[in-house]
């Protein structure tokens, strides 16, 4: 099972997929969403769609797909994975990352 948790609410182990955060001393993930906008449902949904197109446009040897392959390995070994971001309860690009880990989204040829 792959779960997506909100960083400020979740205290367990997980893989951070968000942007750099000075306050919490979090480095940016290679899988951070490069697109930004207002923080609301409609905007987040639009940004998730853009992130999916972005991820699908990247080649297999990109930093992002290498990170997805690393996460796939963790998931294969542990059979569980927690992706940690800030979006919950709004739509999150973590759903796209989850789909990529599960093999439902692929890099460009």
Secondary structure, DSSP 8 states (H G I E B T S, - for coil): -EEEEETTT--S--EE-S--BTTTTB---TT--S----SSHHHHHHHHHHHHHHHHHSBTTSHHHHHHHHHHHHHHHHS-EEEEES-TTS--THHHHHHHHTTSS--B-
